[in-house]
Amino acid sequence: MKKPIFFFLFCAGILSCSFGNAQPVTGVWRGKIDHRNVELKIVKNGDSLTGTSYYYTSANNFRRYSIRGYFEATDNSVVWWDDQLIEEKSAKSLLPKRAASPYISTADFNCPGGTKMYLTGKVALKEKPDQQDATIDLQKFITPFFRDGWDYVIDNYTVGANDPYVIDSIGKLAFARPDPVTEKPQPKPREEVVMQPKKQVFIPAPASKPSIQTTPKVVAEPVVSTPLTNEQKFMTRTRQLVQEIPLTGDSVELRFYDNAEIDGDSIAVFFNDKMLAEHIRLSDTAYIIKLPVAALQQSNDLVMVAENLGSIPPNTSLMIAMVDGRRYEARLASTENSSALIRFVRKETPIGQRSQ
């Protein structure tokens, strides 16, 4: 009787590992890639994978990439590659020679039993994908070594954070490169074209006639104005604080509508100096952005930048913010000289009011 019971338990372990494979693949993986320490955060978004990879020797010596990839459910294989270098900290000798380039990895998802899960396979330099001569040996962990915005998605993946809106919003914040300077760069002033008059030309006349002096006309070339980018508009325009909204609960849902007659208004949205979205065409249908509260700061600035003024200036929009079940409305107006600012401030719960 022992053999059938053992066989049943073995099959149950296999099924529990393969059932709902989207959830096990999403998580924190740590170990070795090409004999180097790495922490990998994978998030399954539809049919694709996103997240980040940290190649490190210590907490203050690492190189961080955004990653892209896909999961093949038919054979439990996972393929991902380092997409863009986001951050590098004191990494002079972190990835020398061979590992100076990003990787492309192919691994098998293994679940031998219990709570242990592994990714094992082969890796190659991204520029030489056919030369997979190095190994991958990763194990899934609950607690990450490096903290970032993906932790919220991973911790709450099965209770709502697998929403593509949430994943895309976190991606825009997590993939933003850290600003190396504290002061905002000033836009380069437009160069003025100054036309120098040509030298006067004197044409000698016959001796019997006086000399005739002729001055050629000077024609100035037209100055071609280059349109400003949304980042330049964000930096150069003044910001007018419209409203302050308390920040509580788990998530914030922002809905943007045209606040007046639909006339082709288009906006870009910046959050904490990073562009979340651009070319948003305002209409009577909401454009929605979702943000997890856990990934936000104590004070957060949302700025609406007008890309155009529509056919009826100024550019106006209605923003509805759903925060912890409460509805806040803000009517935003932006011009070619100013942008509307909404501030979200985290409100700490007094100790006496916290649940026991």
Order of alpha helices (4+ residues) and beta strands (2+ residues): alpha-alpha-beta-beta-beta-beta-beta-beta-beta-beta-alpha-alpha-beta-beta-alpha-beta-beta-beta-beta-beta-beta-beta-beta-beta
